[in-house]
């Protein structure tokens, strides 16, 4: 799995883009002038990192039909740190969906973990890398492992390239409509949801997940309802036995 970062800091040299290989724990600089031509990053993923989408979460497919999940415009402190990150895995779509589920279900905590994974380094340390930050592998591993706990091992649907599955934002859809519709197929049904950054769970996020899995029926039944329904069925059986005994 790869995580693409685009980050900046207060009084820095501007945004720089990078590619972090989770398995090999390798961070490498990506030049925005040659990234797509060198096949270091998918064109669709790069588009989302290069165009203003506001504070949002995006679940979509890229130009090859592979799922990706992005978190954009995270800001720490008084503009001290800006982080944009995209999780990408062209061999296991379930891992991407589990990360989407994890961030939507634990929005506040997961965002904090992601922010903590990006660490600013001294200028003398990045002269050879063009990056003024490093990645804390422990934080990224913690995010991925936590997301994997609740992963659904189901076959995913194949969507056409550049299909938008979910756009969850603090803004209105119309604020970013032009940028989204320039790149993505949004004519099909997709999830648009507004959220509050102070809430830990995003409402209705499961609609996009259910849409991505094959033959997956709604399974999110609140526990009290499930228990009450079970008791009701048992009561009905007992009543019928008494009536017809």
C-alpha positions as CSV (number, residue, x, y, z in Angstrom):
1,X,0.0,0.0,0.0
2,X,1.1,3.5,-0.8
3,X,0.3,6.8,1.0
4,X,0.7,9.9,-1.1
5,X,1.4,13.1,0.9
6,X,1.3,16.7,0.0
7,X,2.4,18.8,3.0
8,X,3.5,22.3,4.0
9,X,4.5,24.1,7.2
10,X,4.6,27.6,8.5
11,X,7.5,29.6,7.0
12,X,8.4,26.7,4.7
13,X,9.3,26.4,1.1
14,X,5.7,25.6,0.1
15,X,3.9,22.3,-0.5
16,X,5.9,19.2,-1.5
17,X,4.5,15.9,-2.6
18,X,5.8,12.5,-1.6
19,X,5.2,8.8,-1.9
20,X,5.4,6.6,1.2
21,X,5.6,2.8,0.7
22,X,4.1,1.3,3.9
23,X,5.6,-2.2,3.5
24,X,9.1,-1.0,2.8
25,X,8.8,2.1,5.0
26,X,10.3,4.3,2.2
27,X,9.5,7.9,1.7
28,X,10.5,9.5,-1.7
29,X,10.0,13.0,-3.2
30,X,7.6,13.4,-6.2
31,X,8.2,16.2,-8.6
32,X,4.9,17.7,-9.7
33,X,6.4,18.3,-13.2
34,X,7.2,14.6,-13.9
35,X,5.1,12.6,-11.5
36,X,2.4,11.3,-13.8
37,X,4.8,10.7,-16.7
38,X,7.1,8.7,-14.5
39,X,4.1,6.6,-13.2
40,X,4.9,7.5,-9.6
41,X,1.4,8.5,-8.9
42,X,-2.0,8.0,-10.7
43,X,-3.2,11.0,-12.6
44,X,-6.5,11.1,-10.7
45,X,-4.8,11.0,-7.3
46,X,-2.5,13.7,-8.3
47,X,-5.4,15.8,-9.6
48,X,-7.1,15.6,-6.2
49,X,-3.9,16.7,-4.5
50,X,-3.3,19.6,-6.9
51,X,-6.8,21.0,-7.0
52,X,-8.5,22.8,-4.1
53,X,-11.2,20.5,-2.7
54,X,-11.4,22.0,0.8
55,X,-11.6,20.0,4.0
56,X,-13.0,16.7,2.8
57,X,-12.7,13.0,2.5
58,X,-12.9,11.4,-1.0
59,X,-13.6,7.8,-1.9
60,X,-13.2,7.2,-5.7
61,X,-11.6,5.2,-8.5
62,X,-8.7,6.4,-10.5
63,X,-8.1,6.3,-14.2
64,X,-7.4,2.6,-14.0
65,X,-10.5,1.8,-11.9
66,X,-8.5,1.3,-8.7
67,X,-10.0,2.5,-5.5
68,X,-8.3,5.2,-3.4
69,X,-9.2,7.2,-0.3
70,X,-8.1,10.7,0.4
71,X,-8.1,13.1,3.3
72,X,-7.6,16.7,2.4
73,X,-6.7,20.0,4.0
74,X,-5.9,19.0,7.5
75,X,-4.5,22.0,9.4
76,X,-2.7,21.9,12.7
77,X,-2.6,24.8,15.1
78,X,-2.4,28.3,13.7
79,X,-1.5,27.2,10.1
80,X,1.6,25.4,11.5
81,X,1.1,22.3,9.4
82,X,-0.9,21.4,6.4
83,X,-1.4,17.8,5.4
84,X,-3.2,16.1,2.5
85,X,-2.9,12.3,2.2
86,X,-4.2,9.6,-0.2
87,X,-4.2,5.9,0.5
88,X,-3.8,3.8,-2.6
89,X,-3.6,0.0,-3.1
90,X,-4.2,-1.4,-6.5
91,X,-4.0,-5.0,-5.3
92,X,-6.5,-5.0,-2.4
93,X,-9.5,-2.8,-2.7
94,X,-10.8,-4.0,0.7
95,X,-7.9,-2.3,2.5
96,X,-9.0,1.1,1.0
97,X,-12.6,0.6,2.0
98,X,-11.6,-0.4,5.5
99,X,-9.5,2.8,5.8
100,X,-12.5,4.8,4.6
101,X,-14.6,3.1,7.2
102,X,-12.1,3.7,10.0
103,X,-11.7,7.4,9.3
104,X,-15.4,8.0,9.0
105,X,-16.1,6.0,12.2
106,X,-13.2,7.6,14.2
107,X,-12.9,10.9,12.4
108,X,-11.4,12.9,15.2
109,X,-8.9,10.3,16.4
110,X,-7.9,9.0,13.0
111,X,-7.2,12.5,11.7
112,X,-5.1,13.2,14.8
113,X,-3.1,10.1,14.2
114,X,-2.5,11.0,10.5
115,X,-1.4,14.5,11.4
116,X,1.0,13.1,14.0
117,X,2.6,10.8,11.4
118,X,4.0,13.9,9.5
119,X,7.0,15.3,11.3
120,X,8.9,18.4,10.3
121,X,12.7,18.0,10.1
122,X,15.6,20.4,10.1
123,X,16.5,22.1,6.9
124,X,20.0,20.7,7.0
125,X,18.5,17.2,6.9
126,X,16.5,17.5,3.7
127,X,18.9,19.1,1.3
128,X,19.3,15.8,-0.5
129,X,15.6,14.7,-0.5
130,X,13.7,17.9,-1.3
131,X,11.4,17.0,1.6
132,X,11.1,19.0,4.8
133,X,9.2,16.2,6.6
134,X,9.5,12.6,7.5
135,X,6.8,10.0,8.2
136,X,6.4,8.2,11.5
137,X,5.9,4.6,10.4
138,X,4.5,3.6,13.8
139,X,1.6,6.0,13.4
140,X,0.8,4.8,9.8
141,X,1.0,1.2,10.9
142,X,-1.3,1.9,13.8
143,X,-3.9,3.4,11.4
144,X,-3.7,0.6,8.9
145,X,-3.9,-2.2,11.6
146,X,-6.8,-0.5,13.3
147,X,-8.7,-0.2,10.1
148,X,-8.0,-3.8,9.2
149,X,-9.7,-5.0,12.4
150,X,-13.2,-4.2,11.0
151,X,-12.4,-4.9,7.4
152,X,-15.2,-6.6,5.4
153,X,-13.8,-9.5,3.4
154,X,-16.2,-9.1,0.5
155,X,-15.8,-8.9,-3.3
156,X,-15.8,-5.3,-4.4
157,X,-17.7,-3.9,-7.4
158,X,-15.8,-2.8,-10.4
159,X,-16.5,0.8,-11.3
160,X,-15.6,2.7,-14.4
161,X,-12.4,4.8,-14.2
162,X,-12.7,8.1,-12.3
163,X,-15.9,7.3,-10.5
164,X,-16.7,9.4,-7.4
165,X,-18.2,7.1,-4.6
166,X,-18.1,9.6,-1.7
167,X,-17.4,13.2,-1.2
168,X,-17.7,14.1,2.5
169,X,-17.0,17.8,3.2
170,X,-17.4,20.7,5.6
171,X,-18.5,22.8,2.6
172,X,-21.3,22.7,0.1
173,X,-21.0,20.5,-2.9
174,X,-21.4,23.5,-5.2
175,X,-18.3,25.0,-3.7
176,X,-16.2,22.3,-5.4
177,X,-18.5,21.1,-8.1
178,X,-16.4,22.4,-11.0
179,X,-13.2,20.7,-9.8
180,X,-15.0,17.4,-9.1
181,X,-17.0,17.2,-12.3
182,X,-13.9,18.1,-14.4
183,X,-12.3,14.9,-13.4
184,X,-14.9,12.5,-12.0
185,X,-18.0,10.8,-13.3
186,X,-20.6,12.1,-10.8
187,X,-23.7,11.3,-12.9
188,X,-24.1,8.0,-11.1
189,X,-25.3,7.9,-7.5
190,X,-22.6,8.9,-5.0
191,X,-22.6,9.9,-1.4
192,X,-22.4,13.6,-0.6
193,X,-22.4,14.4,3.1
194,X,-21.5,17.4,5.2
195,X,-19.8,16.8,8.5
196,X,-18.6,18.6,11.6
197,X,-14.9,18.3,12.3
198,X,-15.7,18.1,16.1
199,X,-17.8,15.0,15.7
200,X,-16.0,11.6,15.9
201,X,-18.3,9.8,13.6
202,X,-19.6,10.9,10.1
203,X,-23.3,10.2,9.5
204,X,-24.4,8.0,6.6
205,X,-20.9,7.1,5.5
206,X,-21.9,3.5,5.2
207,X,-24.0,4.2,2.2
208,X,-20.9,4.4,0.0
209,X,-19.4,1.3,1.5
210,X,-22.5,-0.8,0.8
211,X,-22.5,0.5,-2.7
212,X,-18.9,-0.6,-3.2
213,X,-19.4,-4.3,-2.2
214,X,-21.1,-6.9,-4.2
215,X,-24.2,-8.5,-2.8
216,X,-23.9,-6.7,0.5
217,X,-27.2,-6.0,2.2
218,X,-27.5,-3.5,5.1
219,X,-26.0,-5.0,8.3
220,X,-25.8,-2.0,10.5
221,X,-28.6,-2.8,13.0
222,X,-28.5,-1.0,16.4
223,X,-28.0,-3.5,19.2
224,X,-31.2,-2.5,21.2
225,X,-33.3,-3.0,18.0
226,X,-31.7,-6.3,17.3
227,X,-32.3,-7.5,20.9
228,X,-35.9,-6.1,20.9
229,X,-36.7,-7.8,17.6
230,X,-35.3,-11.2,18.9
231,X,-37.5,-11.0,22.1
232,X,-40.5,-10.1,20.0
233,X,-40.1,-13.1,17.7
234,X,-39.7,-15.4,20.7
235,X,-42.8,-14.0,22.3
236,X,-44.8,-14.5,19.1
237,X,-43.7,-18.2,18.9
238,X,-44.7,-18.8,22.5
239,X,-48.1,-17.2,21.9
240,X,-48.8,-19.4,18.9
241,X,-47.8,-22.5,20.8
242,X,-50.2,-21.7,23.6
243,X,-53.0,-20.9,21.2
244,X,-52.7,-24.1,19.1
245,X,-51.5,-26.6,21.8
